[in-house]
Amino acid sequence: MMMKGDVLSGFKTLKICTAYNYKGETITHLPYNIEAENVTPIYKEFKGWSEDLTTMENDSQFPKELNDYIAFLEEELDIPIKIVSVGPDRKQTIFR
C-alpha cells in the first residue's frame, strides 16, 4: 500500500472511518442502502502533523504521528505498508 504523505501534512486531526452506525447498530461493512438518515460513519481520530515530509529521506525522520497513523493502517488492514510517497518526484519515495 502506498501513502502520499505530503497531502496529509497540515491537518490538525486525521479521521479513519472504522465502522458505521446503521439504524442504531454498529456494523463494519458499508450497508447496501446508504440512507443519510440511517447511516452515520464512526471515526477513529489521529493527531496530525505539520512537518514538511517532502525533504525526508527515510522513515526514521517521520513524525511520531505519521508513524502512529501508518501502524494503525497496517494493523487494521492486516498488511504491511512498505512504500510511502512524500512528494511528486520519484526520489521522494521512501521504502520502509
C-alpha contacts under 8 A as a table, 3 or more apart, distances in Angstrom:
res1	aa1	res2	aa2	distance
1	M	79	I	8.00
1	M	80	P	7.47
1	M	81	I	5.21
1	M	82	K	6.83
1	M	83	I	6.76
2	M	81	I	6.74
2	M	82	K	7.40
2	M	83	I	5.29
2	M	84	V	5.35
2	M	85	S	6.71
3	M	83	I	7.15
3	M	84	V	4.90
3	M	85	S	5.74
3	M	86	V	7.99
4	K	7	V	5.93
4	K	8	L	7.25
4	K	84	V	6.31
4	K	85	S	4.72
4	K	86	V	5.71
4	K	87	G	7.01
5	G	8	L	5.47
5	G	9	S	6.64
5	G	53	L	6.52
5	G	84	V	6.74
5	G	85	S	5.85
5	G	86	V	4.60
5	G	87	G	7.15
6	D	9	S	5.40
6	D	52	D	7.01
6	D	53	L	5.77
6	D	54	T	6.35
6	D	85	S	7.76
6	D	86	V	5.11
6	D	87	G	5.81
8	L	11	F	6.54
8	L	48	G	7.93
9	S	48	G	7.03
9	S	49	W	5.65
9	S	50	S	5.34
9	S	51	E	6.64
9	S	52	D	6.93
9	S	53	L	7.53
10	G	48	G	6.78
10	G	49	W	5.82
10	G	50	S	4.50
10	G	51	E	7.53
11	F	14	L	6.64
11	F	48	G	5.25
11	F	49	W	6.62
11	F	50	S	7.23
12	K	47	K	6.20
12	K	48	G	4.73
12	K	49	W	6.87
13	T	45	E	6.38
13	T	46	F	5.44
13	T	47	K	4.62
13	T	48	G	4.58
14	L	45	E	5.63
14	L	46	F	5.07
14	L	47	K	6.38
14	L	48	G	5.93
15	K	43	Y	5.72
15	K	44	K	5.65
15	K	45	E	4.53
15	K	46	F	6.30
16	I	43	Y	5.25
16	I	44	K	5.32
16	I	45	E	6.51
17	C	20	Y	7.76
17	C	41	P	6.10
17	C	42	I	5.55
17	C	43	Y	4.31
17	C	44	K	6.40
18	T	28	T	6.72
18	T	41	P	7.73
18	T	42	I	6.01
18	T	43	Y	5.77
18	T	44	K	6.62
19	A	26	T	6.65
19	A	27	I	5.65
19	A	28	T	4.35
19	A	29	H	6.79
19	A	41	P	6.17
19	A	42	I	5.14
19	A	43	Y	7.22
20	Y	25	E	7.99
20	Y	26	T	5.60
20	Y	27	I	5.31
20	Y	28	T	6.18
20	Y	29	H	7.36
20	Y	30	L	7.23
20	Y	39	V	6.43
20	Y	40	T	5.54
20	Y	41	P	4.43
20	Y	42	I	5.23
21	N	24	G	5.76
21	N	25	E	5.38
21	N	26	T	4.57
21	N	27	I	6.37
21	N	38	N	7.69
21	N	39	V	5.68
21	N	40	T	5.04
21	N	41	P	6.27
21	N	42	I	6.77
22	Y	25	E	5.14
22	Y	26	T	6.19
22	Y	27	I	6.78
22	Y	31	P	7.67
22	Y	38	N	5.51
22	Y	39	V	4.71
22	Y	40	T	6.63
23	K	38	N	5.12
23	K	39	V	6.77
27	I	30	L	7.78
30	L	34	I	7.90
31	P	34	I	6.15
34	I	38	N	7.55
34	I	39	V	6.43
35	E	38	N	5.31
35	E	39	V	5.96
36	A	39	V	5.38
36	A	40	T	7.23
37	E	40	T	7.85
46	F	65	E	7.43
46	F	69	Y	6.79
47	K	65	E	6.11
48	G	65	E	6.16
48	G	66	L	7.44
49	W	63	P	6.93
49	W	65	E	6.21
49	W	66	L	7.07
51	E	63	P	7.26
52	D	55	T	6.69
52	D	56	M	7.91
53	L	56	M	5.34
53	L	62	F	7.34
53	L	86	V	5.48
53	L	87	G	7.63
54	T	86	V	4.97
54	T	87	G	5.25
54	T	92	Q	6.59
55	T	86	V	7.92
55	T	92	Q	7.77
56	M	59	D	7.72
56	M	61	Q	6.21
56	M	62	F	7.44
56	M	86	V	7.49
56	M	92	Q	7.76
57	E	61	Q	7.36
57	E	92	Q	7.30
57	E	94	I	6.55
58	N	61	Q	5.90
58	N	62	F	7.54
58	N	94	I	5.78
58	N	95	F	7.47
58	N	96	R	7.68
59	D	62	F	5.21
59	D	94	I	6.81
59	D	95	F	7.81
59	D	96	R	6.42
62	F	66	L	6.32
62	F	67	N	6.61
63	P	66	L	5.45
63	P	67	N	6.57
64	K	67	N	5.09
64	K	68	D	6.11
65	E	68	D	5.04
65	E	69	Y	6.19
66	L	69	Y	4.98
66	L	70	I	6.15
67	N	70	I	5.09
67	N	71	A	6.03
68	D	71	A	5.09
68	D	72	F	6.20
69	Y	72	F	5.24
69	Y	73	L	6.34
70	I	73	L	5.12
70	I	74	E	6.15
70	I	81	I	7.26
71	A	74	E	5.11
71	A	75	E	6.17
72	F	75	E	5.13
72	F	76	E	5.93
73	L	76	E	5.09
73	L	77	L	5.76
73	L	78	D	7.89
74	E	77	L	5.34
74	E	78	D	5.45
74	E	79	I	5.22
74	E	80	P	5.32
74	E	81	I	6.30
75	E	78	D	5.05
75	E	79	I	7.12
81	I	84	V	7.53
81	I	96	R	7.46
82	K	95	F	5.66
82	K	96	R	4.88
83	I	93	T	6.80
83	I	94	I	5.64
83	I	95	F	4.64
83	I	96	R	5.99
84	V	93	T	5.91
84	V	94	I	5.17
84	V	95	F	6.57
84	V	96	R	7.60
85	S	88	P	7.64
85	S	92	Q	5.93
85	S	93	T	4.47
85	S	94	I	6.13
86	V	92	Q	5.34
86	V	93	T	6.18
86	V	94	I	7.42
87	G	90	R	7.98
87	G	92	Q	5.21
87	G	93	T	7.39
88	P	92	Q	6.73
89	D	92	Q	5.25
89	D	93	T	7.68
90	R	93	T	5.95
